[in-house]
Amino acid sequence: MAHDIECIVEGIRESRRFFLRHIEDVREDQWDWKPYPECKSIRETLAHLVTDDRASIAMLRDGSITDWDAVEVHETDVPKLLDLLNQSHEEYCAFVRDRYADTPLDTEIDFFTGKTKLGLAIAGISSEDHYHAGQIAFIRMATDPEWDYYQAIYDSSE
């Protein structure tokens, strides 16, 4: 089977599932903890990923982002942020699938870093989930030495 847009969308979904495993059972005191003031908390990271999803749609749709206020998220309530994150992710996946269903993955597009191939741009967006998962893993291990990263993230028996 050829690697197509459905494979790409499934990769996007798996990246988000990987990220979400990192926030399962986060304690109340961990949502806002930061190792340094300039770092994002877990709560801020949720809002950031919603903004990333929205900004990615705008960038892929228009080739640029002209209205950051339209994509930026200021919500702080965790359940609402999780709902927004699910919604923005579903919108992003649907947009990618609908917009690029018949587009070769090596098609050059305008993207955040300039011209790049469609497949690379979408992979780059998915890498945000992995990058931020690492930040959350650091916060969780720093605030709870008993948290077992490998069991929490990779143990498939649960």
C-alpha positions in Angstrom: 0.0 0.0 0.0 1.3 3.4 -0.9 1.9 6.0 1.8 -1.0 8.4 1.4 -2.9 11.1 3.2 -4.8 8.6 5.3 -1.5 7.3 6.6 -0.4 10.8 7.4 -3.7 11.5 9.2 -3.3 8.3 11.3 0.2 9.5 12.2 -1.2 12.8 13.3 -3.7 11.0 15.5 -1.1 8.7 17.0 1.1 11.7 17.8 -1.8 13.2 19.8 -2.6 9.9 21.5 1.0 9.7 22.6 0.8 13.2 24.0 -2.4 12.6 25.8 -1.0 9.5 27.6 1.4 12.0 29.3 -1.4 13.9 31.0 -3.4 10.9 32.3 -3.8 11.1 36.0 -1.9 14.5 36.4 -2.2 15.7 39.9 -3.8 19.0 40.7 -0.4 20.4 41.9 1.2 19.5 38.6 -1.0 21.5 36.2 0.7 24.8 36.9 4.2 23.7 38.1 7.1 25.1 36.1 10.8 24.3 36.5 11.6 27.9 35.4 9.3 30.9 35.0 9.8 31.0 31.2 8.7 27.4 30.7 5.2 26.4 30.0 3.1 24.6 32.6 1.1 21.5 31.6 -2.1 23.7 31.6 -0.3 26.3 29.3 0.9 23.5 27.1 -2.7 22.3 26.5 -3.6 25.8 25.4 -0.5 26.0 23.2 -1.4 22.8 21.4 -4.9 24.1 20.6 -3.2 27.3 19.2 -0.8 25.1 17.2 -3.7 23.1 15.7 -5.5 26.3 14.7 -2.4 28.0 13.4 -1.5 25.0 11.4 -4.9 25.0 9.7 -4.6 28.7 8.9 -1.1 28.3 7.6 -2.0 25.3 5.4 -5.2 27.1 4.2 -3.8 30.5 3.6 0.0 30.2 3.5 0.3 32.6 6.4 -1.4 33.6 9.6 -2.7 37.1 9.6 -4.9 37.0 12.7 -3.1 35.5 15.7 -6.0 36.5 18.0 -8.3 34.1 16.0 -6.1 31.1 16.7 -4.7 31.9 20.2 -6.3 30.2 23.2 -6.7 31.9 26.6 -8.8 29.3 28.3 -7.4 28.0 31.6 -10.0 25.5 32.7 -8.5 22.0 32.2 -11.7 20.2 31.1 -12.5 23.0 28.7 -9.0 23.0 27.4 -9.2 19.2 26.8 -12.5 19.7 24.9 -10.9 22.5 22.8 -7.8 20.3 22.2 -10.0 17.4 21.0 -12.0 19.8 18.8 -9.0 21.5 17.3 -7.3 18.2 16.6 -10.4 16.8 14.9 -10.6 20.0 12.8 -7.0 19.7 11.9 -7.2 16.1 10.8 -10.4 16.7 8.8 -8.8 19.7 7.1 -5.6 17.8 6.2 -7.7 14.9 4.8 -10.1 17.1 2.9 -7.6 19.6 1.5 -4.9 17.2 0.6 -6.7 13.9 -0.3 -5.4 13.8 -3.8 -2.2 15.8 -3.3 1.2 14.1 -3.6 3.1 14.4 -0.3 6.1 15.9 -2.1 4.1 18.9 -3.3 5.7 22.2 -2.3 3.6 24.4 0.0 4.1 27.6 1.9 4.6 26.9 5.6 5.9 28.5 8.8 9.5 28.0 7.7 9.0 28.9 4.1 8.5 26.5 1.2 8.5 22.8 2.1 7.0 19.6 1.0 3.5 18.8 2.3 4.6 15.5 4.0 7.4 17.3 5.8 5.2 20.1 6.9 2.6 17.8 8.4 5.2 15.7 10.1 6.7 18.8 11.6 3.3 19.7 13.1 3.0 16.2 14.6 6.4 16.6 16.2 4.9 19.3 18.5 3.0 16.6 20.3 6.2 14.6 21.0 8.2 17.7 22.0 5.5 18.8 24.5 5.1 15.2 25.7 8.7 15.3 26.8 8.2 18.6 28.6 5.2 17.1 30.5 7.2 13.9 31.3 9.9 16.1 32.8 7.4 18.0 34.9 5.8 14.8 36.1 9.1 13.2 37.0 10.3 16.4 38.7 7.2 16.7 40.9 6.6 13.0 41.5 9.7 10.8 41.7 7.4 7.7 42.0 5.8 8.3 38.6 7.0 5.5 36.3 7.3 7.0 32.9 7.8 3.7 31.0 4.9 2.0 32.7 2.6 5.0 32.3 3.4 5.7 28.7 4.4 2.3 27.2 2.8 -0.4 29.3 0.1 -1.8 27.0 -1.4 -4.1 29.6 -3.6 -1.3 31.1 
